[in-house]
Amino acid sequence: MKNHVISLIRHADRTVFEPMAACPPGEMAEELAGLGINVFTIPLIGELSPARDLKTIKSIMSLLKYNKIDILHAHSSKAALVGRVAARLAGTPAVFFTAHNSVFYEEWPGWKKNVLAAIERFLAGYTNKIITVSGVLRKELLERERITPGKVITIYNGIDPAPYTTAQPRNEVLKSLGLDPEKKVVGTVARLAPQKGVLYFVKAAAILCREPGINFLVVGDGPLREELEAEAAKLGLGERIIFAGHRRDVDKILTCLDVLVLPSVTEGLPLIILEAMAAACPVVATSVGGVPEAVEDGKTGLLVPAMDERALAGAVKKLLANPDAARDMGLAGRRRVQGCFSVSEMVRKTELLYLEAFGGMN
């Protein structure tokens, strides 16, 4: 989500729009400020908390009124909840919400799903358009939340492929990560949270480490990091797996991987898949959410069922055993990103919605 928002702002038509942002303090706020826009920090937590949420709504409402905001565009379900309530109270003329992932997690109790679906149906009435990053996510919103079809539109995530098409000094990059450049490197880049399924990557690595000459890399941080490191140690991976934490050089890392694995349990349309494809890195991913809309199984990568470490390991092994086929898939993936998932098209379609909310460019 962070990179999506940054791309929208970085590539915005500043002759028409004056972007501002509101988000919790931290890395995202710092990166947004680096784009030369006004950034306001607000308290925002993931879980529902009436007292804290009311405080956040008041903060957003004050910002909207004071800065005379014409368009509020919320990203993520929680931001969309408090943001749209604030926009309604502030009288903000146009409101948009981009859903980047499923509003629901399967383990949630039925009552919680029903309450959130009812809230979303209510707030949809005060939303110009709800944007989904994949067709399957749009279908979910229509079926589970029974939102009017004309209210929901799909705009695929897009990236600028340029940073991922420059060859990097593989030896130097891998050594900086503590990896042997003489060996194959299979990696994953994700927030270390349950829905990202990194546990299955670790278990797949334990299966694959029976083969000599393969090392593993986990890029990212999150609440499950200690648990995942403990599991890797328990499975005997030892120095064969590196937990690199958060990195700002993911573009360089992707060009040096032999295979990128996305083991997610649930997804919208993950940018990391598009970034890996732009880097011509062969991809193994779970067939969840909008992933199959980006990865064409057997053509631009391999798709496997979610929560199945043996399937992940088998697909990775297949690519490593067939380097020519893997290279062809990587190059086909790059062509697909360049043709279907450009940042310029994502921004153009989004800004067109903004303009339509005000009757065009009159």
TINUDREN-680090 format. One record per residue (C-alpha): residue number from 1; residue in one letter; x, y, z. Coordinates in steps of 0.5 Angstrom, whole numbers, padded with zeros to 4 digits. Layout:
N
[NUM, A, [X, Y, Z]]
...
***
This chain:
362
[1, M, [0000, 0000, 0000]]
[2, K, [0006, 0005, 0002]]
[3, N, [0009, 0004, -0005]]
[4, H, [0002, 0005, -0008]]
[5, V, [0001, 0012, -0005]]
[6, I, [0008, 0014, -0006]]
[7, S, [0007, 0013, -0013]]
[8, L, [0000, 0016, -0014]]
[9, I, [0003, 0023, -0011]]
[10, R, [0010, 0022, -0014]]
[11, H, [0007, 0022, -0021]]
[12, A, [0001, 0026, -0020]]
[13, D, [0000, 0032, -0025]]
[14, R, [0002, 0038, -0020]]
[15, T, [-0001, 0043, -0025]]
[16, V, [-0008, 0040, -0023]]
[17, F, [-0008, 0037, -0016]]
[18, E, [-0004, 0039, -0010]]
[19, P, [-0003, 0033, -0006]]
[20, M, [-0003, 0033, 0002]]
[21, A, [-0002, 0027, 0006]]
[22, A, [-0004, 0025, 0013]]
[23, C, [-0002, 0018, 0016]]
[24, P, [0002, 0016, 0023]]
[25, P, [0009, 0018, 0024]]
[26, G, [0014, 0014, 0022]]
[27, E, [0018, 0011, 0015]]
[28, M, [0012, 0013, 0011]]
[29, A, [0011, 0020, 0013]]
[30, E, [0018, 0021, 0012]]
[31, E, [0018, 0018, 0005]]
[32, L, [0012, 0023, 0003]]
[33, A, [0015, 0029, 0006]]
[34, G, [0021, 0027, 0002]]
[35, L, [0016, 0028, -0004]]
[36, G, [0015, 0036, -0003]]
[37, I, [0008, 0035, 0000]]
[38, N, [0005, 0037, 0007]]
[39, V, [0005, 0031, 0011]]
[40, F, [0000, 0031, 0017]]
[41, T, [0001, 0026, 0023]]
[42, I, [-0005, 0023, 0026]]
[43, P, [-0006, 0017, 0031]]
[44, L, [-0009, 0011, 0027]]
[45, I, [-0009, 0004, 0029]]
[46, G, [-0011, -0002, 0026]]
[47, E, [-0016, -0005, 0031]]
[48, L, [-0023, -0002, 0032]]
[49, S, [-0022, 0003, 0038]]
[50, P, [-0028, 0007, 0039]]
[51, A, [-0024, 0012, 0044]]
[52, R, [-0018, 0013, 0039]]
[53, D, [-0022, 0012, 0033]]
[54, L, [-0026, 0018, 0035]]
[55, K, [-0020, 0022, 0036]]
[56, T, [-0017, 0021, 0030]]
[57, I, [-0024, 0023, 0026]]
[58, K, [-0023, 0029, 0030]]
[59, S, [-0016, 0030, 0027]]
[60, I, [-0018, 0029, 0020]]
[61, M, [-0024, 0033, 0020]]
[62, S, [-0020, 0039, 0023]]
[63, L, [-0015, 0038, 0017]]
[64, L, [-0020, 0037, 0012]]
[65, K, [-0024, 0044, 0014]]
[66, Y, [-0017, 0048, 0015]]
[67, N, [-0014, 0046, 0009]]
[68, K, [-0021, 0046, 0005]]
[69, I, [-0019, 0039, 0002]]
[70, D, [-0023, 0038, -0005]]
[71, I, [-0022, 0030, -0005]]
[72, L, [-0020, 0025, 0000]]
[73, H, [-0017, 0019, -0002]]
[74, A, [-0017, 0013, 0003]]
[75, H, [-0012, 0007, 0003]]
[76, S, [-0013, 0001, 0007]]
[77, S, [-0020, -0001, 0011]]
[78, K, [-0019, 0003, 0017]]
[79, A, [-0016, 0009, 0014]]
[80, A, [-0022, 0009, 0010]]
[81, L, [-0027, 0008, 0016]]
[82, V, [-0025, 0014, 0020]]
[83, G, [-0023, 0018, 0014]]
[84, R, [-0030, 0017, 0010]]
[85, V, [-0033, 0019, 0017]]
[86, A, [-0029, 0025, 0018]]
[87, A, [-0030, 0027, 0010]]
[88, R, [-0038, 0026, 0011]]
[89, L, [-0038, 0031, 0018]]
[90, A, [-0033, 0036, 0014]]
[91, G, [-0037, 0036, 0008]]
[92, T, [-0031, 0034, 0003]]
[93, P, [-0034, 0034, -0004]]
[94, A, [-0031, 0028, -0006]]
[95, V, [-0029, 0022, -0003]]
[96, F, [-0025, 0015, -0006]]
[97, F, [-0023, 0009, -0002]]
[98, T, [-0018, 0004, -0005]]
[99, A, [-0018, -0003, -0002]]
[100, H, [-0011, -0006, -0003]]
[101, N, [-0013, -0013, 0000]]
[102, S, [-0019, -0017, 0003]]
[103, V, [-0023, -0013, 0008]]
[104, F, [-0024, -0020, 0012]]
[105, Y, [-0020, -0025, 0014]]
[106, E, [-0022, -0032, 0014]]
[107, E, [-0021, -0033, 0022]]
[108, W, [-0025, -0027, 0024]]
[109, P, [-0032, -0029, 0027]]
[110, G, [-0038, -0028, 0023]]
[111, W, [-0041, -0023, 0027]]
[112, K, [-0035, -0019, 0026]]
[113, K, [-0035, -0020, 0018]]
[114, N, [-0043, -0018, 0018]]
[115, V, [-0041, -0011, 0022]]
[116, L, [-0036, -0009, 0018]]
[117, A, [-0040, -0011, 0012]]
[118, A, [-0046, -0007, 0014]]
[119, I, [-0041, -0001, 0016]]
[120, E, [-0038, -0001, 0009]]
[121, R, [-0045, -0001, 0006]]
[122, F, [-0047, 0005, 0009]]
[123, L, [-0040, 0009, 0008]]
[124, A, [-0041, 0007, 0001]]
[125, G, [-0046, 0011, 0000]]
[126, Y, [-0042, 0017, 0002]]
[127, T, [-0036, 0015, -0003]]
[128, N, [-0036, 0017, -0010]]
[129, K, [-0032, 0011, -0012]]
[130, I, [-0029, 0005, -0009]]
[131, I, [-0023, 0003, -0012]]
[132, T, [-0020, -0005, -0012]]
[133, V, [-0013, -0007, -0014]]
[134, S, [-0015, -0013, -0017]]
[135, G, [-0022, -0016, -0021]]
[136, V, [-0022, -0022, -0016]]
[137, L, [-0022, -0016, -0010]]
[138, R, [-0028, -0013, -0013]]
[139, K, [-0032, -0019, -0014]]
[140, E, [-0031, -0020, -0006]]
[141, L, [-0034, -0013, -0005]]
[142, L, [-0040, -0014, -0009]]
[143, E, [-0041, -0021, -0006]]
[144, R, [-0040, -0020, 0001]]
[145, E, [-0042, -0013, 0002]]
[146, R, [-0047, -0013, -0003]]
[147, I, [-0045, -0006, -0006]]
[148, T, [-0048, -0003, -0012]]
[149, P, [-0043, -0005, -0018]]
[150, G, [-0043, 0002, -0021]]
[151, K, [-0040, 0004, -0014]]
[152, V, [-0034, -0001, -0015]]
[153, I, [-0028, 0000, -0020]]
[154, T, [-0022, -0004, -0021]]
[155, I, [-0015, 0000, -0023]]
[156, Y, [-0009, -0005, -0023]]
[157, N, [-0003, -0003, -0019]]
[158, G, [0002, 0000, -0023]]
[159, I, [0010, 0001, -0022]]
[160, D, [0015, 0004, -0026]]
[161, P, [0020, -0001, -0028]]
[162, A, [0026, 0003, -0030]]
[163, P, [0029, 0002, -0023]]
[164, Y, [0029, -0006, -0024]]
[165, T, [0032, -0006, -0031]]
[166, T, [0039, -0004, -0029]]
[167, A, [0043, -0010, -0028]]
[168, Q, [0047, -0010, -0021]]
[169, P, [0053, -0012, -0018]]
[170, R, [0051, -0019, -0016]]
[171, N, [0057, -0021, -0012]]
[172, E, [0057, -0014, -0008]]
[173, V, [0049, -0014, -0007]]
[174, L, [0049, -0021, -0004]]
[175, K, [0055, -0021, 0000]]
[176, S, [0052, -0015, 0003]]
[177, L, [0047, -0019, 0006]]
[178, G, [0051, -0024, 0008]]
[179, L, [0050, -0029, 0002]]
[180, D, [0055, -0033, -0002]]
[181, P, [0054, -0031, -0009]]
[182, E, [0057, -0037, -0012]]
[183, K, [0050, -0041, -0009]]
[184, K, [0043, -0040, -0012]]
[185, V, [0039, -0035, -0008]]
[186, V, [0031, -0036, -0007]]
[187, G, [0028, -0030, -0003]]
[188, T, [0021, -0027, -0001]]
[189, V, [0020, -0020, 0001]]
[190, A, [0014, -0019, 0005]]
[191, R, [0011, -0016, 0012]]
[192, L, [0012, -0021, 0017]]
[193, A, [0005, -0022, 0019]]
[194, P, [0000, -0028, 0019]]
[195, Q, [-0003, -0026, 0012]]
[196, K, [0004, -0026, 0008]]
[197, G, [0005, -0034, 0010]]
[198, V, [0012, -0033, 0011]]
[199, L, [0012, -0039, 0015]]
[200, Y, [0011, -0043, 0009]]
[201, F, [0017, -0040, 0006]]
[202, V, [0021, -0042, 0012]]
[203, K, [0018, -0049, 0012]]
[204, A, [0019, -0050, 0004]]
[205, A, [0026, -0047, 0005]]
[206, A, [0027, -0053, 0010]]
[207, I, [0025, -0058, 0005]]
[208, L, [0030, -0055, -0001]]
[209, C, [0036, -0054, 0004]]
[210, R, [0037, -0062, 0003]]
[211, E, [0039, -0060, -0004]]
[212, P, [0046, -0057, -0004]]
[213, G, [0048, -0050, -0007]]
[214, I, [0041, -0046, -0005]]
[215, N, [0041, -0041, 0000]]
[216, F, [0035, -0037, 0003]]
[217, L, [0033, -0029, 0004]]
[218, V, [0027, -0026, 0008]]
[219, V, [0027, -0019, 0007]]
[220, G, [0022, -0015, 0011]]
[221, D, [0020, -0014, 0018]]
[222, G, [0014, -0015, 0023]]
[223, P, [0011, -0018, 0029]]
[224, L, [0012, -0025, 0027]]
[225, R, [0020, -0024, 0026]]
[226, E, [0022, -0027, 0032]]
[227, E, [0017, -0033, 0031]]
[228, L, [0020, -0034, 0024]]
[229, E, [0027, -0034, 0026]]
[230, A, [0026, -0039, 0032]]
[231, E, [0022, -0044, 0027]]
[232, A, [0028, -0043, 0022]]
[233, A, [0033, -0045, 0027]]
[234, K, [0028, -0051, 0030]]
[235, L, [0028, -0054, 0022]]
[236, G, [0036, -0053, 0022]]
[237, L, [0036, -0048, 0017]]
[238, G, [0042, -0045, 0021]]
[239, E, [0046, -0040, 0016]]
[240, R, [0043, -0042, 0010]]
[241, I, [0037, -0037, 0011]]
[242, I, [0038, -0030, 0012]]
[243, F, [0033, -0025, 0016]]
[244, A, [0035, -0018, 0013]]
[245, G, [0030, -0014, 0016]]
[246, H, [0027, -0008, 0013]]
[247, R, [0031, -0006, 0007]]
[248, R, [0031, 0000, 0002]]
[249, D, [0035, -0003, -0004]]
[250, V, [0029, -0008, -0005]]
[251, D, [0030, -0006, -0013]]
[252, K, [0037, -0008, -0013]]
[253, I, [0036, -0015, -0009]]
[254, L, [0031, -0017, -0014]]
[255, T, [0035, -0017, -0020]]
[256, C, [0040, -0021, -0016]]
[257, L, [0035, -0027, -0014]]
[258, D, [0034, -0033, -0017]]
[259, V, [0027, -0034, -0015]]
[260, L, [0022, -0029, -0012]]
[261, V, [0017, -0033, -0007]]
[262, L, [0011, -0030, -0005]]
[263, P, [0007, -0035, 0000]]
[264, S, [0001, -0030, 0002]]
[265, V, [-0005, -0033, 0005]]
[266, T, [-0009, -0027, 0002]]
[267, E, [-0007, -0022, -0002]]
[268, G, [-0010, -0016, -0007]]
[269, L, [-0005, -0015, -0012]]
[270, P, [0002, -0015, -0009]]
[271, L, [0007, -0010, -0012]]
[272, I, [0013, -0014, -0010]]
[273, I, [0010, -0019, -0015]]
[274, L, [0010, -0013, -0020]]
[275, E, [0017, -0011, -0018]]
[276, A, [0020, -0018, -0019]]
[277, M, [0017, -0019, -0026]]
[278, A, [0020, -0012, -0028]]
[279, A, [0027, -0015, -0025]]
[280, A, [0026, -0021, -0030]]
[281, C, [0026, -0025, -0023]]
[282, P, [0022, -0032, -0024]]
[283, V, [0017, -0032, -0019]]
[284, V, [0013, -0037, -0015]]
[285, A, [0007, -0035, -0012]]
[286, T, [0001, -0037, -0008]]
[287, S, [-0006, -0037, -0013]]
[288, V, [-0009, -0032, -0008]]
[289, G, [-0013, -0026, -0009]]
[290, G, [-0011, -0022, -0015]]
[291, V, [-0004, -0026, -0016]]
[292, P, [-0007, -0030, -0022]]
[293, E, [-0009, -0023, -0025]]
[294, A, [-0001, -0021, -0026]]
[295, V, [0002, -0028, -0026]]
[296, E, [0000, -0033, -0032]]
[297, D, [0002, -0040, -0029]]
[298, G, [0007, -0043, -0033]]
[299, K, [0008, -0037, -0037]]
[300, T, [0011, -0031, -0033]]
[301, G, [0012, -0035, -0027]]
[302, L, [0009, -0041, -0023]]
[303, L, [0003, -0041, -0018]]
[304, V, [0001, -0046, -0013]]
[305, P, [-0004, -0047, -0007]]
[306, A, [-0004, -0043, -0001]]
[307, M, [-0001, -0046, 0006]]
[308, D, [0003, -0051, 0002]]
[309, E, [0010, -0051, 0003]]
[310, R, [0011, -0058, -0001]]
[311, A, [0008, -0054, -0007]]
[312, L, [0012, -0048, -0006]]
[313, A, [0019, -0052, -0005]]
[314, G, [0017, -0056, -0012]]
[315, A, [0016, -0050, -0016]]
[316, V, [0022, -0047, -0014]]
[317, K, [0026, -0054, -0015]]
[318, K, [0023, -0054, -0022]]
[319, L, [0025, -0047, -0024]]
[320, L, [0032, -0048, -0021]]
[321, A, [0033, -0054, -0025]]
[322, N, [0031, -0051, -0031]]
[323, P, [0035, -0044, -0032]]
[324, D, [0033, -0043, -0039]]
[325, A, [0025, -0044, -0038]]
[326, A, [0026, -0040, -0031]]
[327, R, [0030, -0034, -0035]]
[328, D, [0024, -0034, -0041]]
[329, M, [0019, -0034, -0035]]
[330, G, [0023, -0028, -0032]]
[331, L, [0023, -0024, -0039]]
[332, A, [0016, -0025, -0040]]
[333, G, [0014, -0023, -0034]]
[334, R, [0018, -0016, -0035]]
[335, R, [0014, -0015, -0042]]
[336, R, [0007, -0016, -0038]]
[337, V, [0009, -0011, -0033]]
[338, Q, [0011, -0006, -0038]]
[339, G, [0005, -0007, -0042]]
[340, C, [-0001, -0008, -0037]]
[341, F, [0002, -0005, -0030]]
[342, S, [0005, 0001, -0031]]
[343, V, [0005, 0007, -0026]]
[344, S, [0003, 0012, -0031]]
[345, E, [-0004, 0008, -0033]]
[346, M, [-0005, 0007, -0026]]
[347, V, [-0004, 0015, -0024]]
[348, R, [-0008, 0017, -0031]]
[349, K, [-0014, 0013, -0029]]
[350, T, [-0014, 0015, -0022]]
[351, E, [-0014, 0022, -0023]]
[352, L, [-0019, 0021, -0029]]
[353, L, [-0024, 0019, -0023]]
[354, Y, [-0022, 0025, -0019]]
[355, L, [-0024, 0030, -0025]]
[356, E, [-0030, 0026, -0026]]
[357, A, [-0032, 0028, -0019]]
[358, F, [-0032, 0035, -0021]]
[359, G, [-0035, 0035, -0028]]
[360, G, [-0029, 0034, -0032]]
[361, M, [-0024, 0040, -0033]]
[362, N, [-0029, 0045, -0034]]
***
